[in-house]
Amino acid sequence: GYGLFEINNLINKGKTYCLLGSSGVGKSTLLNKLLGQELMKTDDVSDKIDRGKHVTSHRELIILENGGILIDNPGLRQVGITSNVAGIESTFEEFILLSEKCKFKDCKHKDEIGCAILEAIKAGDLSTESYENFQKMEKERSFFESTVAQRKKKQRKMSKLIRKVVKQKKKDKY
């Protein structure tokens, strides 16, 4: 029960919250604890692998006693940003527009002199919390893009190897 009171106080009437995470981490168990009843099906932690088991197979919308709305989701393999940058650009439009005024085009908005974003934060025109969220999303987007680039590089190497093997087989055949 540790922390349930605090979590319950974070959930506001009329607001919708989604429980996201890997299979077996306790999303449905948490929901049951917040409800004070066993509404969602759960299972014990596996003795074999010392982890929760995948039980939830559908989304369920639950209205809590305080009027907050929780959506329990099946477990996810990965939660992250996609290659579509439009979401970041629309969510952090202020940051994108300000970044165009930075002294350097490759500004990382961390400690560079002439960074328009850092100057706006210092002047109180942007909140530190929004800035931290922007930095987190930029880091995740950058990671996703580098992962895509790495996958493409591996695919090119594999294609090259396959062509080489096929060519060698043809030579050996004749």
C-alpha positions as a Python dict, from the first residue, in 0.01 Angstrom:
ca = {
    (1, 'G'): (0, 0, 0),
    (2, 'Y'): (304, 229, 11),
    (3, 'G'): (244, 536, -206),
    (4, 'L'): (-121, 462, -295),
    (5, 'F'): (-249, 767, -108),
    (6, 'E'): (-2, 992, -293),
    (7, 'I'): (-89, 842, -633),
    (8, 'N'): (-461, 874, -563),
    (9, 'N'): (-411, 1243, -478),
    (10, 'L'): (-240, 1299, -815),
    (11, 'I'): (-545, 1171, -1004),
    (12, 'N'): (-790, 1453, -1072),
    (13, 'K'): (-1165, 1430, -1134),
    (14, 'G'): (-1251, 1427, -1506),
    (15, 'K'): (-890, 1370, -1615),
    (16, 'T'): (-789, 1053, -1800),
    (17, 'Y'): (-468, 867, -1716),
    (18, 'C'): (-316, 566, -1894),
    (19, 'L'): (-121, 292, -1724),
    (20, 'L'): (164, 196, -1957),
    (21, 'G'): (451, -43, -1905),
    (22, 'S'): (593, -383, -1981),
    (23, 'S'): (392, -701, -1929),
    (24, 'G'): (372, -812, -1570),
    (25, 'V'): (499, -495, -1402),
    (26, 'G'): (181, -446, -1198),
    (27, 'K'): (-39, -202, -1392),
    (28, 'S'): (-359, -399, -1323),
    (29, 'T'): (-252, -469, -965),
    (30, 'L'): (-202, -95, -910),
    (31, 'L'): (-544, -23, -1058),
    (32, 'N'): (-704, -283, -828),
    (33, 'K'): (-530, -127, -526),
    (34, 'L'): (-652, 221, -625),
    (35, 'L'): (-1007, 84, -666),
    (36, 'G'): (-993, -105, -337),
    (37, 'Q'): (-1127, -418, -509),
    (38, 'E'): (-1008, -694, -741),
    (39, 'L'): (-1175, -578, -1063),
    (40, 'M'): (-889, -652, -1302),
    (41, 'K'): (-755, -1005, -1341),
    (42, 'T'): (-396, -1044, -1216),
    (43, 'D'): (-159, -1330, -1143),
    (44, 'D'): (120, -1403, -897),
    (45, 'V'): (483, -1323, -968),
    (46, 'S'): (643, -1621, -1140),
    (47, 'D'): (877, -1821, -914),
    (48, 'K'): (1066, -1936, -1223),
    (49, 'I'): (1158, -1598, -1369),
    (50, 'D'): (1084, -1378, -1063),
    (51, 'R'): (865, -1145, -1273),
    (52, 'G'): (499, -1075, -1323),
    (53, 'K'): (304, -1264, -1588),
    (54, 'H'): (126, -1121, -1891),
    (55, 'V'): (-246, -1133, -1803),
    (56, 'T'): (-420, -822, -1943),
    (57, 'S'): (-527, -874, -2302),
    (58, 'H'): (-749, -570, -2360),
    (59, 'R'): (-780, -204, -2267),
    (60, 'E'): (-1014, -121, -1984),
    (61, 'L'): (-1141, 224, -1888),
    (62, 'I'): (-1220, 256, -1516),
    (63, 'I'): (-1371, 552, -1332),
    (64, 'L'): (-1229, 584, -984),
    (65, 'E'): (-1429, 690, -679),
    (66, 'N'): (-1278, 1041, -696),
    (67, 'G'): (-1395, 1082, -1060),
    (68, 'G'): (-1053, 1030, -1217),
    (69, 'I'): (-1041, 800, -1518),
    (70, 'L'): (-775, 530, -1557),
    (71, 'I'): (-710, 320, -1865),
    (72, 'D'): (-538, -12, -1805),
    (73, 'N'): (-348, -131, -2112),
    (74, 'P'): (-191, -464, -2204),
    (75, 'G'): (186, -476, -2157),
    (76, 'L'): (407, -307, -2413),
    (77, 'R'): (742, -416, -2547),
    (78, 'Q'): (865, -63, -2592),
    (79, 'V'): (732, 284, -2532),
    (80, 'G'): (902, 561, -2719),
    (81, 'I'): (896, 833, -2972),
    (82, 'T'): (869, 755, -3341),
    (83, 'S'): (1055, 913, -3627),
    (84, 'N'): (773, 1165, -3676),
    (85, 'V'): (908, 1490, -3532),
    (86, 'A'): (581, 1679, -3588),
    (87, 'G'): (461, 1593, -3236),
    (88, 'I'): (766, 1747, -3075),
    (89, 'E'): (747, 2049, -3300),
    (90, 'S'): (380, 2116, -3218),
    (91, 'T'): (419, 2044, -2845),
    (92, 'F'): (732, 2256, -2808),
    (93, 'E'): (660, 2512, -3080),
    (94, 'E'): (793, 2795, -2863),
    (95, 'F'): (1126, 2614, -2828),
    (96, 'I'): (1150, 2544, -3201),
    (97, 'L'): (1083, 2908, -3288),
    (98, 'L'): (1332, 3032, -3028),
    (99, 'S'): (1599, 2786, -3142),
    (100, 'E'): (1599, 2958, -3482),
    (101, 'K'): (1729, 3270, -3302),
    (102, 'C'): (2022, 3087, -3142),
    (103, 'K'): (2368, 3218, -3230),
    (104, 'F'): (2480, 2875, -3359),
    (105, 'K'): (2276, 2652, -3591),
    (106, 'D'): (2395, 2336, -3410),
    (107, 'C'): (2302, 2473, -3066),
    (108, 'K'): (2219, 2194, -2819),
    (109, 'H'): (2049, 2442, -2582),
    (110, 'K'): (2257, 2326, -2287),
    (111, 'D'): (2532, 2578, -2212),
    (112, 'E'): (2609, 2755, -2539),
    (113, 'I'): (2663, 3131, -2546),
    (114, 'G'): (2391, 3299, -2749),
    (115, 'C'): (2130, 3027, -2694),
    (116, 'A'): (1789, 3194, -2729),
    (117, 'I'): (1617, 2920, -2528),
    (118, 'L'): (1852, 2954, -2229),
    (119, 'E'): (1815, 3332, -2245),
    (120, 'A'): (1433, 3298, -2241),
    (121, 'I'): (1452, 3071, -1936),
    (122, 'K'): (1684, 3316, -1759),
    (123, 'A'): (1439, 3601, -1840),
    (124, 'G'): (1148, 3393, -1701),
    (125, 'D'): (974, 3364, -2039),
    (126, 'L'): (1002, 2982, -2041),
    (127, 'S'): (963, 2746, -1747),
    (128, 'T'): (1249, 2525, -1638),
    (129, 'E'): (1008, 2229, -1624),
    (130, 'S'): (909, 2275, -1991),
    (131, 'Y'): (1275, 2308, -2084),
    (132, 'E'): (1359, 1980, -1905),
    (133, 'N'): (1071, 1803, -2085),
    (134, 'F'): (1191, 1945, -2417),
    (135, 'Q'): (1544, 1818, -2350),
    (136, 'K'): (1413, 1471, -2259),
    (137, 'M'): (1207, 1449, -2578),
    (138, 'E'): (1497, 1571, -2791),
    (139, 'K'): (1724, 1310, -2633),
    (140, 'E'): (1471, 1033, -2701),
    (141, 'R'): (1415, 1152, -3059),
    (142, 'S'): (1789, 1160, -3117),
    (143, 'F'): (1824, 807, -2976),
    (144, 'F'): (1541, 680, -3198),
    (145, 'E'): (1692, 838, -3508),
    (146, 'S'): (2037, 696, -3434),
    (147, 'T'): (1880, 354, -3379),
    (148, 'V'): (1706, 378, -3718),
    (149, 'A'): (2034, 481, -3882),
    (150, 'Q'): (2215, 189, -3718),
    (151, 'R'): (1947, -54, -3840),
    (152, 'K'): (1976, 79, -4195),
    (153, 'K'): (2354, 46, -4179),
    (154, 'K'): (2324, -317, -4065),
    (155, 'Q'): (2071, -389, -4342),
    (156, 'R'): (2307, -243, -4603),
    (157, 'K'): (2592, -459, -4472),
    (158, 'M'): (2371, -768, -4480),
    (159, 'S'): (2252, -693, -4836),
    (160, 'K'): (2612, -646, -4947),
    (161, 'L'): (2712, -978, -4787),
    (162, 'I'): (2420, -1160, -4952),
    (163, 'R'): (2510, -1019, -5294),
    (164, 'K'): (2872, -1126, -5241),
    (165, 'V'): (2768, -1482, -5144),
    (166, 'V'): (2528, -1511, -5440),
    (167, 'K'): (2799, -1386, -5677),
    (168, 'Q'): (3049, -1635, -5536),
    (169, 'K'): (2798, -1922, -5571),
    (170, 'K'): (2746, -1830, -5937),
    (171, 'K'): (3124, -1831, -5994),
    (172, 'D'): (3157, -2170, -5822),
    (173, 'K'): (2876, -2313, -6033),
    (174, 'Y'): (3048, -2231, -6362),
}
